[in-house]
Amino acid sequence: MVGRPMRPRRHREEPEPLAPSAERTEATALREIVTVYGRLSALATDRSDLSAVTRQLAGAVGARVAVLSAALDVMATAGQTDDDRPVVEVLRSHAGRRGLGPVLSGVARARRAVTLPGSSDPSSAVVVAPITSGDELTAYLVTFGPGGEGLGDDVRLLLSEHAAMICGVVLGREQVVAAAAGRARRDLIEGILQGRGPHDGEIHRWARHLGFDDGREHHVLAVQARPAADPAPGGESGSGPVAAAHATVEGFLLRHAPGAIVATRGDEVVGILRCPGGTDTLGEVKDLAVRCRRVAQDRHSGVVVAIGVGGPCRHAPQISESYSQARRSLETTLRIAPADGVVAFAELGVQRLLLKVPDVTDLREFAREVLGGLLEHDAAGGSEHLRTLSAYFGVNCSPRRAAASLHIHPNTVSYRIRRIEELTGLSLDVHRDRLLAEMAVEILLPSEAR
């Protein structure tokens, strides 16, 4: 019997040889990269901040990591290097002749991470990745020094770009939260200024949340900046130098009035200022307002700043009344243009009634009817009769004290008063005539005789 040819005996397959050590390191590095990607991505969904992102990336690449704002301020940093120089200084040294500005501009335009090689040691390269929120570049993520074992330049670049994307998510979330908090704060301020709470207890609670110190004396300031070329109220206020002046006012009040509640609303800045506790609280608040106005006008040429100061308020429900007084004082400031640009409600006197007249032209027409002959005489001869009359009324019709305030002889005052009566047909010894003259002076003197 012829048997079938015997097949060669099949041997069991041997296992594949182990990957070389280098390949094993690459596989390990890949797994680590995937792990880092996952951990970074998780930070986007947690309530993590920039510090958490920089710590995670620094631990992964074994290098120093920093987040710089668009203005190159350090927002977060983690990890260590042998180079103790400030972050921006290290960046400038790596930018070399190109300059840091052009390098960052290139990163911003390309919206991609770049590697800046070390000046002498290639292992000290710096990776700069743009951080964007929406379409806006908001910051930069910078990785310094060599990466961890098994991480090449390409891997560092990829990790930096991914971490920068997570930073953008974090910053975007913070901006949303800040915007929501800002809106809530503005709503609270609006509520207490308008007294819109359902009851006083609610307004007390809102004011305490904003930092109002119940029981301490406060004054409300209403500040308005306008283009000097357009002195009438209602000028352009949403942008340009006017908006910049409002920002300066807000910053000044926050820096120089501890505990102040300040907000820009529409065409004005409102400040609820806590008084320092001296004997002349209104004087101190006015001094601060005058300094604030001077700073704003010095920094922003072509802008006129006017400030009204409301009466004192010690309790939250009184804030709305003080604000209403500040607004009325501001209207007076805009009408009469005092030299220091500040008017306090407590000093208004008869101006409180004059504010009820909607058209300032009517007021001036009334004043000209009362003092017309005097105004024509002063305009023609450059005399000081109107100013003399104001000083005379200001010291209860005393020629001697009026002369002292004007630095002239009392006989000169008496002569001018007689001449004023001749020019106007008024008799200042008669109460009705004196009242008409005083009101006319209140209307005319601040804007026409200075």
Salt bridges, closest charged atoms under 4 A:
ASP83 OD2 - ARG85 NH2 2.66
GLU161 OE2 - ARG112 NE 2.89
GLU190 OE2 - ARG265 NH2 2.55
GLU202 OE2 - ARG205 NH2 2.63
ASP213 OD2 - ARG216 NH1 3.64
ASP214 OD1 - HIS204 ND1 3.68
ASP214 OD2 - HIS315 ND1 3.49
GLU217 OE2 - HIS219 NE2 3.41
GLU217 OE1 - ARG314 NH2 3.52
GLU268 OE2 - ARG265 NH1 2.51
GLU268 OE1 - ARG327 NH1 2.71
GLU347 OE1 - LYS286 NZ 3.00
ASP378 OD1 - HIS377 ND1 3.88
ASP378 OD1 - HIS385 ND1 3.20
GLU384 OE1 - ARG387 NE 3.35
GLU422 OE1 - ARG419 NH1 2.98
ASP433 OD1 - ARG432 NH1 3.98
GLU448 OE2 - ARG364 NH1 3.95
GLU448 OE2 - ARG368 NH2 3.03
